[in-house]
Amino acid sequence: MEQKQPLLIDFMLRHAWHRVSRMYNNTASTEGMTMSVGFILMIVEKDGTPSTQLGPKMGMEPTSLSRTLNNMETSGLIERKEFSGDKRKVNIFLTAKGVEKRKLVRDFLLDFNKKIASKFKDRDLQGFMKVMNAVDLAIEEVEINKNTEA
């Protein structure tokens, strides 16, 4: 007798994200970019963004972020400027080329999100958002418990 496999929500999330991530990277590579570069282009604000804010927003380790920012600067997508003369604080700004690439990324993301949304009824999409919020809360609980046990 075959035993029924338990529903593993985290497996479904990982499987879907892996496919999305691969699609993002494949699409980005046609523009000479990576998914990480695309996300950085999307979160850098017009008035600049402190480099220290990018890591937490991206979920990237400092070494990876630094390497990505160096590559973006070399590619002419961003420029770094000292924050009010303090060499320890650096703001990241998009160059004209970075703004142009950002528009490509934005258009792709909006189109992809429309395609996803078209597969759902509004109430199902709202239910999905509730589930994702619950996943986020569960992650916070696990992290809090792990930190209090340490």
TIRO-2110 file (N, C-alpha, C; in Angstrom, 1 decimal):
// TIRO-2110
0.9, -1.2, 0.0, N, 1, A
0.0, 0.0, 0.0, CA, 1, A
0.9, 1.2, 0.0, C, 1, A
0.6, 2.1, -0.9, N, 2, A
1.4, 3.4, -1.1, CA, 2, A
1.0, 4.4, 0.0, C, 2, A
2.0, 5.0, 0.7, N, 3, A
1.7, 6.0, 1.7, CA, 3, A
1.7, 7.3, 1.0, C, 3, A
0.7, 8.1, 1.4, N, 4, A
0.5, 9.5, 0.9, CA, 4, A
1.5, 10.4, 1.4, C, 4, A
2.2, 11.1, 0.5, N, 5, A
3.2, 12.1, 0.9, CA, 5, A
2.6, 13.3, 1.6, C, 5, A
3.2, 13.8, 2.6, N, 6, A
2.6, 15.0, 3.3, CA, 6, A
2.8, 16.2, 2.4, C, 6, A
1.9, 17.2, 2.5, N, 7, A
1.9, 18.4, 1.8, CA, 7, A
3.1, 19.2, 2.4, C, 7, A
4.1, 19.5, 1.6, N, 8, A
5.2, 20.3, 2.1, CA, 8, A
5.2, 21.7, 1.4, C, 8, A
4.6, 22.7, 2.1, N, 9, A
4.5, 24.0, 1.5, CA, 9, A
5.8, 24.6, 1.1, C, 9, A
6.8, 24.4, 2.0, N, 10, A
8.1, 24.9, 1.7, CA, 10, A
8.7, 24.3, 0.4, C, 10, A
8.4, 23.0, 0.2, N, 11, A
8.9, 22.4, -1.1, CA, 11, A
8.3, 23.1, -2.3, C, 11, A
7.0, 23.4, -2.2, N, 12, A
6.3, 24.0, -3.3, CA, 12, A
6.9, 25.5, -3.5, C, 12, A
7.1, 26.2, -2.4, N, 13, A
7.7, 27.5, -2.5, CA, 13, A
9.0, 27.5, -3.2, C, 13, A
9.9, 26.5, -2.7, N, 14, A
11.2, 26.4, -3.3, CA, 14, A
11.2, 26.0, -4.7, C, 14, A
10.4, 25.1, -5.1, N, 15, A
10.3, 24.7, -6.5, CA, 15, A
9.8, 25.8, -7.4, C, 15, A
8.8, 26.6, -6.9, N, 16, A
8.3, 27.7, -7.8, CA, 16, A
9.4, 28.8, -7.8, C, 16, A
10.0, 29.1, -6.7, N, 17, A
11.0, 30.2, -6.7, CA, 17, A
12.2, 29.8, -7.6, C, 17, A
12.6, 28.5, -7.5, N, 18, A
13.7, 28.0, -8.4, CA, 18, A
13.4, 28.3, -9.8, C, 18, A
12.2, 28.0, -10.3, N, 19, A
11.8, 28.2, -11.7, CA, 19, A
11.8, 29.7, -12.0, C, 19, A
11.2, 30.5, -11.1, N, 20, A
11.2, 31.9, -11.3, CA, 20, A
12.6, 32.5, -11.4, C, 20, A
13.4, 32.1, -10.5, N, 21, A
14.8, 32.6, -10.4, CA, 21, A
15.5, 32.2, -11.7, C, 21, A
15.4, 31.0, -12.2, N, 22, A
16.0, 30.5, -13.4, CA, 22, A
15.5, 31.4, -14.6, C, 22, A
14.2, 31.6, -14.7, N, 23, A
13.6, 32.4, -15.7, CA, 23, A
14.2, 33.8, -15.7, C, 23, A
14.2, 34.4, -14.5, N, 24, A
14.7, 35.8, -14.3, CA, 24, A
16.2, 35.9, -14.8, C, 24, A
17.0, 34.9, -14.4, N, 25, A
18.4, 34.9, -14.8, CA, 25, A
18.6, 34.7, -16.3, C, 25, A
17.8, 33.8, -16.9, N, 26, A
17.9, 33.6, -18.3, CA, 26, A
17.5, 34.9, -19.1, C, 26, A
16.4, 35.5, -18.6, N, 27, A
16.0, 36.8, -19.2, CA, 27, A
17.0, 37.9, -19.1, C, 27, A
17.5, 38.0, -17.8, N, 28, A
18.5, 39.0, -17.5, CA, 28, A
19.8, 38.8, -18.4, C, 28, A
20.1, 37.6, -18.6, N, 29, A
21.4, 37.3, -19.3, CA, 29, A
21.3, 37.8, -20.8, C, 29, A
20.1, 37.9, -21.3, N, 30, A
20.0, 38.4, -22.7, CA, 30, A
20.4, 39.9, -22.7, C, 30, A
20.4, 40.6, -21.6, N, 31, A
20.8, 42.0, -21.5, CA, 31, A
22.1, 42.1, -20.8, C, 31, A
22.8, 41.0, -20.6, N, 32, A
24.1, 41.0, -20.0, CA, 32, A
24.1, 41.3, -18.5, C, 32, A
23.0, 40.9, -17.9, N, 33, A
22.8, 41.1, -16.4, CA, 33, A
22.5, 39.8, -15.7, C, 33, A
22.3, 39.9, -14.4, N, 34, A
21.8, 38.8, -13.6, CA, 34, A
20.6, 39.3, -12.9, C, 34, A
19.9, 38.3, -12.2, N, 35, A
18.7, 38.6, -11.5, CA, 35, A
19.0, 39.6, -10.4, C, 35, A
20.2, 39.4, -9.7, N, 36, A
20.6, 40.3, -8.6, CA, 36, A
20.8, 41.8, -9.1, C, 36, A
21.4, 41.9, -10.3, N, 37, A
21.6, 43.2, -10.9, CA, 37, A
20.2, 43.9, -11.1, C, 37, A
19.3, 43.1, -11.7, N, 38, A
17.9, 43.6, -12.0, CA, 38, A
17.2, 44.1, -10.7, C, 38, A
17.3, 43.3, -9.6, N, 39, A
16.7, 43.7, -8.4, CA, 39, A
17.3, 45.0, -7.8, C, 39, A
18.7, 45.1, -7.9, N, 40, A
19.3, 46.3, -7.4, CA, 40, A
18.9, 47.5, -8.2, C, 40, A
18.8, 47.3, -9.6, N, 41, A
18.3, 48.4, -10.4, CA, 41, A
16.9, 48.9, -10.0, C, 41, A
16.1, 47.9, -9.5, N, 42, A
14.7, 48.2, -9.1, CA, 42, A
14.6, 48.9, -7.8, C, 42, A
15.6, 48.7, -6.9, N, 43, A
15.4, 49.2, -5.5, CA, 43, A
16.3, 50.5, -5.3, C, 43, A
17.2, 50.8, -6.2, N, 44, A
17.9, 52.1, -6.0, CA, 44, A
17.0, 53.2, -6.3, C, 44, A
16.9, 54.1, -5.3, N, 45, A
16.0, 55.3, -5.5, CA, 45, A
16.6, 56.4, -6.3, C, 45, A
15.8, 57.3, -6.8, N, 46, A
16.3, 58.4, -7.6, CA, 46, A
17.3, 59.3, -6.9, C, 46, A
17.0, 59.5, -5.6, N, 47, A
17.9, 60.3, -4.8, CA, 47, A
19.1, 59.6, -4.2, C, 47, A
19.2, 58.3, -4.7, N, 48, A
20.3, 57.5, -4.2, CA, 48, A
19.9, 56.6, -3.0, C, 48, A
20.6, 55.5, -2.9, N, 49, A
20.3, 54.6, -1.8, CA, 49, A
21.6, 54.2, -1.1, C, 49, A
21.6, 54.3, 0.2, N, 50, A
22.8, 53.9, 0.9, CA, 50, A
23.2, 52.5, 0.6, C, 50, A
24.4, 52.2, 0.3, N, 51, A
24.8, 50.8, 0.0, CA, 51, A
24.5, 49.9, 1.1, C, 51, A
24.5, 50.3, 2.4, N, 52, A
24.2, 49.5, 3.5, CA, 52, A
22.8, 49.0, 3.6, C, 52, A
21.9, 49.7, 2.9, N, 53, A
20.5, 49.3, 2.8, CA, 53, A
20.2, 48.2, 1.8, C, 53, A
21.1, 48.1, 0.8, N, 54, A
20.8, 47.2, -0.3, CA, 54, A
20.9, 45.7, 0.2, C, 54, A
21.9, 45.4, 1.0, N, 55, A
22.1, 44.0, 1.5, CA, 55, A
20.8, 43.4, 2.1, C, 55, A
20.3, 44.1, 3.2, N, 56, A
19.1, 43.6, 3.8, CA, 56, A
17.9, 43.5, 2.9, C, 56, A
17.7, 44.5, 2.0, N, 57, A
16.6, 44.5, 1.1, CA, 57, A
16.7, 43.3, 0.1, C, 57, A
18.0, 43.0, -0.3, N, 58, A
18.2, 41.9, -1.3, CA, 58, A
18.4, 40.5, -0.6, C, 58, A
18.7, 40.5, 0.6, N, 59, A
19.0, 39.2, 1.3, CA, 59, A
20.3, 38.7, 0.8, C, 59, A
21.2, 39.6, 0.5, N, 60, A
22.6, 39.2, 0.0, CA, 60, A
23.6, 39.4, 1.0, C, 60, A
24.6, 38.5, 1.0, N, 61, A
25.8, 38.6, 1.9, CA, 61, A
26.6, 39.8, 1.4, C, 61, A
27.3, 40.5, 2.3, N, 62, A
28.1, 41.7, 2.0, CA, 62, A
29.1, 41.4, 0.9, C, 62, A
29.8, 40.3, 0.9, N, 63, A
30.8, 40.0, -0.1, CA, 63, A
30.1, 39.9, -1.5, C, 63, A
29.0, 39.2, -1.6, N, 64, A
28.3, 39.1, -2.9, CA, 64, A
27.8, 40.4, -3.4, C, 64, A
27.2, 41.2, -2.4, N, 65, A
26.7, 42.5, -2.8, CA, 65, A
27.8, 43.4, -3.3, C, 65, A
28.9, 43.4, -2.6, N, 66, A
30.1, 44.2, -3.0, CA, 66, A
30.6, 43.8, -4.4, C, 66, A
30.7, 42.6, -4.7, N, 67, A
31.1, 42.1, -6.0, CA, 67, A
30.1, 42.5, -7.1, C, 67, A
28.8, 42.4, -6.8, N, 68, A
27.8, 42.8, -7.7, CA, 68, A
27.8, 44.3, -8.0, C, 68, A
28.0, 45.1, -7.0, N, 69, A
28.0, 46.5, -7.1, CA, 69, A
29.3, 46.9, -7.9, C, 69, A
30.4, 46.3, -7.7, N, 70, A
31.6, 46.5, -8.4, CA, 70, A
31.4, 46.2, -9.9, C, 70, A
30.8, 45.1, -10.2, N, 71, A
30.5, 44.8, -11.6, CA, 71, A
29.5, 45.8, -12.2, C, 71, A
28.5, 46.2, -11.5, N, 72, A
27.5, 47.2, -12.0, CA, 72, A
28.2, 48.5, -12.3, C, 72, A
29.1, 48.9, -11.4, N, 73, A
29.9, 50.2, -11.6, CA, 73, A
30.8, 50.1, -12.8, C, 73, A
31.5, 48.9, -13.0, N, 74, A
32.3, 48.7, -14.2, CA, 74, A
31.5, 48.7, -15.4, C, 74, A
30.3, 48.2, -15.4, N, 75, A
29.4, 48.1, -16.5, CA, 75, A
28.7, 49.4, -16.8, C, 75, A
28.9, 50.4, -16.0, N, 76, A
28.3, 51.7, -16.2, CA, 76, A
26.8, 51.8, -15.8, C, 76, A
26.3, 50.9, -14.9, N, 77, A
24.9, 50.9, -14.5, CA, 77, A
24.7, 51.8, -13.3, C, 77, A
25.7, 51.9, -12.4, N, 78, A
25.6, 52.7, -11.2, CA, 78, A
26.8, 53.5, -11.0, C, 78, A
26.7, 54.5, -10.1, N, 79, A
27.9, 55.3, -9.6, CA, 79, A
27.7, 55.4, -8.1, C, 79, A
28.8, 55.4, -7.4, N, 80, A
28.9, 55.6, -6.0, CA, 80, A
29.3, 57.0, -5.6, C, 80, A
28.6, 57.6, -4.7, N, 81, A
29.0, 58.9, -4.2, CA, 81, A
29.1, 58.9, -2.7, C, 81, A
30.1, 59.6, -2.2, N, 82, A
30.2, 59.7, -0.7, CA, 82, A
29.0, 60.4, -0.2, C, 82, A
28.6, 60.1, 1.0, N, 83, A
27.5, 60.7, 1.7, CA, 83, A
28.0, 61.8, 2.5, C, 83, A
27.8, 63.1, 2.1, N, 84, A
28.1, 64.3, 2.9, CA, 84, A
29.6, 64.2, 3.4, C, 84, A
30.5, 63.8, 2.5, N, 85, A
31.9, 63.9, 2.8, CA, 85, A
32.4, 62.8, 3.8, C, 85, A
31.5, 61.9, 4.2, N, 86, A
31.8, 60.8, 5.1, CA, 86, A
32.2, 59.6, 4.2, C, 86, A
33.5, 59.2, 4.1, N, 87, A
33.9, 58.2, 3.2, CA, 87, A
33.4, 56.8, 3.6, C, 87, A
32.9, 56.6, 4.9, N, 88, A
32.4, 55.3, 5.3, CA, 88, A
31.0, 55.1, 4.8, C, 88, A
30.3, 56.2, 4.4, N, 89, A
28.9, 56.0, 3.9, CA, 89, A
28.9, 56.4, 2.4, C, 89, A
28.3, 55.4, 1.6, N, 90, A
28.3, 55.6, 0.2, CA, 90, A
26.9, 55.4, -0.3, C, 90, A
26.4, 56.4, -1.1, N, 91, A
25.1, 56.2, -1.8, CA, 91, A
25.3, 55.7, -3.2, C, 91, A
24.4, 54.9, -3.6, N, 92, A
24.4, 54.3, -4.9, CA, 92, A
23.3, 55.0, -5.8, C, 92, A
23.7, 55.4, -7.0, N, 93, A
22.9, 56.1, -7.9, CA, 93, A
22.9, 55.4, -9.2, C, 93, A
21.8, 55.4, -9.9, N, 94, A
21.7, 54.8, -11.3, CA, 94, A
22.3, 55.8, -12.3, C, 94, A
23.0, 55.3, -13.2, N, 95, A
23.5, 56.2, -14.3, CA, 95, A
22.4, 56.2, -15.4, C, 95, A
22.5, 56.9, -16.5, N, 96, A
21.5, 56.9, -17.5, CA, 96, A
21.4, 55.5, -18.1, C, 96, A
22.5, 54.8, -18.2, N, 97, A
22.4, 53.4, -18.7, CA, 97, A
21.6, 52.5, -17.7, C, 97, A
21.9, 52.8, -16.4, N, 98, A
21.2, 52.0, -15.3, CA, 98, A
19.7, 52.3, -15.4, C, 98, A
19.3, 53.5, -15.6, N, 99, A
17.9, 53.9, -15.7, CA, 99, A
17.2, 53.2, -16.9, C, 99, A
17.9, 53.2, -18.0, N, 100, A
17.4, 52.5, -19.2, CA, 100, A
17.2, 51.0, -18.9, C, 100, A
18.2, 50.3, -18.3, N, 101, A
18.1, 48.9, -18.0, CA, 101, A
17.0, 48.7, -16.9, C, 101, A
16.8, 49.6, -16.0, N, 102, A
15.7, 49.5, -15.0, CA, 102, A
14.4, 49.5, -15.7, C, 102, A
14.2, 50.3, -16.7, N, 103, A
12.9, 50.3, -17.4, CA, 103, A
12.6, 49.0, -18.1, C, 103, A
13.7, 48.3, -18.6, N, 104, A
13.5, 47.0, -19.2, CA, 104, A
13.1, 46.0, -18.1, C, 104, A
13.8, 46.1, -17.0, N, 105, A
13.5, 45.1, -15.9, CA, 105, A
12.0, 45.4, -15.4, C, 105, A
11.7, 46.6, -15.2, N, 106, A
10.3, 47.0, -14.7, CA, 106, A
9.2, 46.4, -15.7, C, 106, A
9.5, 46.7, -17.0, N, 107, A
8.5, 46.2, -18.0, CA, 107, A
8.3, 44.7, -17.9, C, 107, A
9.5, 44.0, -17.8, N, 108, A
9.4, 42.5, -17.7, CA, 108, A
8.7, 42.1, -16.5, C, 108, A
9.0, 42.7, -15.3, N, 109, A
8.3, 42.3, -14.1, CA, 109, A
6.8, 42.6, -14.1, C, 109, A
6.5, 43.7, -14.6, N, 110, A
5.0, 44.0, -14.7, CA, 110, A
4.3, 43.1, -15.6, C, 110, A
4.9, 42.7, -16.8, N, 111, A
4.3, 41.8, -17.7, CA, 111, A
4.2, 40.4, -17.1, C, 111, A
5.2, 39.9, -16.4, N, 112, A
5.2, 38.6, -15.8, CA, 112, A
4.1, 38.6, -14.7, C, 112, A
4.1, 39.6, -13.9, N, 113, A
3.1, 39.7, -12.8, CA, 113, A
1.6, 39.7, -13.4, C, 113, A
1.4, 40.4, -14.5, N, 114, A
0.1, 40.3, -15.2, CA, 114, A
-0.2, 38.9, -15.6, C, 114, A
0.8, 38.2, -16.1, N, 115, A
0.5, 36.8, -16.6, CA, 115, A
0.2, 36.0, -15.4, C, 115, A
0.9, 36.1, -14.3, N, 116, A
0.5, 35.3, -13.1, CA, 116, A
-0.9, 35.7, -12.6, C, 116, A
-1.2, 37.0, -12.5, N, 117, A
-2.5, 37.4, -12.0, CA, 117, A
-3.6, 36.9, -12.9, C, 117, A
-3.4, 36.8, -14.2, N, 118, A
-4.4, 36.4, -15.1, CA, 118, A
-4.8, 35.0, -14.9, C, 118, A
-4.0, 34.2, -14.2, N, 119, A
-4.3, 32.8, -13.9, CA, 119, A
-5.2, 32.6, -12.6, C, 119, A
-5.5, 33.7, -11.9, N, 120, A
-6.2, 33.7, -10.7, CA, 120, A
-7.5, 34.5, -10.7, C, 120, A
-8.5, 34.1, -10.0, N, 121, A
-9.6, 35.0, -9.7, CA, 121, A
-9.1, 35.9, -8.6, C, 121, A
-9.7, 37.1, -8.5, N, 122, A
-9.3, 38.0, -7.4, CA, 122, A
-9.3, 37.4, -6.0, C, 122, A
-10.3, 36.7, -5.7, N, 123, A
-10.4, 36.1, -4.3, CA, 123, A
-9.2, 35.1, -4.1, C, 123, A
-8.9, 34.4, -5.2, N, 124, A
-7.8, 33.4, -5.1, CA, 124, A
-6.5, 34.1, -4.9, C, 124, A
-6.3, 35.2, -5.6, N, 125, A
-5.1, 36.0, -5.5, CA, 125, A
-5.0, 36.6, -4.1, C, 125, A
-6.1, 37.1, -3.5, N, 126, A
-6.1, 37.6, -2.2, CA, 126, A
-5.8, 36.5, -1.2, C, 126, A
-6.3, 35.3, -1.4, N, 127, A
-6.0, 34.1, -0.6, CA, 127, A
-4.5, 33.8, -0.6, C, 127, A
-3.9, 33.9, -1.8, N, 128, A
-2.5, 33.6, -2.0, CA, 128, A
-1.7, 34.6, -1.2, C, 128, A
-2.1, 35.9, -1.3, N, 129, A
-1.3, 36.9, -0.5, CA, 129, A
-1.4, 36.6, 1.0, C, 129, A
-2.6, 36.2, 1.5, N, 130, A
-2.7, 35.8, 2.9, CA, 130, A
-1.8, 34.7, 3.2, C, 130, A
-1.7, 33.7, 2.4, N, 131, A
-0.9, 32.5, 2.6, CA, 131, A
0.6, 33.0, 2.7, C, 131, A
1.0, 33.8, 1.8, N, 132, A
2.4, 34.3, 1.7, CA, 132, A
2.7, 35.1, 3.0, C, 132, A
1.7, 35.9, 3.4, N, 133, A
1.9, 36.7, 4.7, CA, 133, A
2.1, 35.7, 5.9, C, 133, A
1.3, 34.6, 5.9, N, 134, A
1.4, 33.6, 6.9, CA, 134, A
2.7, 32.9, 6.9, C, 134, A
3.2, 32.7, 5.7, N, 135, A
4.6, 32.1, 5.6, CA, 135, A
5.6, 33.0, 6.1, C, 135, A
5.5, 34.3, 5.8, N, 136, A
6.5, 35.3, 6.3, CA, 136, A
6.4, 35.3, 7.9, C, 136, A
5.2, 35.3, 8.4, N, 137, A
5.1, 35.3, 9.9, CA, 137, A
5.7, 34.0, 10.5, C, 137, A
5.5, 32.9, 9.9, N, 138, A
6.0, 31.6, 10.4, CA, 138, A
7.6, 31.7, 10.4, C, 138, A
8.1, 32.3, 9.3, N, 139, A
9.6, 32.4, 9.2, CA, 139, A
10.1, 33.3, 10.4, C, 139, A
9.4, 34.4, 10.6, N, 140, A
9.8, 35.3, 11.7, CA, 140, A
9.7, 34.5, 13.1, C, 140, A
8.7, 33.7, 13.3, N, 141, A
8.6, 32.9, 14.5, CA, 141, A
9.7, 32.0, 14.7, C, 141, A
10.1, 31.3, 13.6, N, 142, A
11.2, 30.3, 13.6, CA, 142, A
12.5, 31.1, 14.0, C, 142, A
12.7, 32.2, 13.3, N, 143, A
13.9, 33.0, 13.6, CA, 143, A
14.0, 33.5, 15.0, C, 143, A
12.9, 34.0, 15.5, N, 144, A
12.8, 34.5, 16.9, CA, 144, A
13.1, 33.4, 17.9, C, 144, A
12.5, 32.2, 17.6, N, 145, A
12.7, 31.1, 18.5, CA, 145, A
14.2, 30.6, 18.5, C, 145, A
14.8, 30.6, 17.3, N, 146, A
16.1, 30.2, 17.2, CA, 146, A
17.1, 31.2, 17.9, C, 146, A
16.7, 32.5, 17.9, N, 147, A
17.6, 33.5, 18.5, CA, 147, A
17.4, 33.4, 20.0, C, 147, A
16.2, 33.1, 20.5, N, 148, A
16.0, 33.0, 22.0, CA, 148, A
16.6, 31.8, 22.6, C, 148, A
16.8, 30.7, 21.8, N, 149, A
17.4, 29.4, 22.2, CA, 149, A
18.9, 29.5, 22.3, C, 149, A
19.4, 30.4, 21.5, N, 150, A
20.9, 30.5, 21.4, CA, 150, A
21.5, 31.2, 22.6, C, 150, A
END
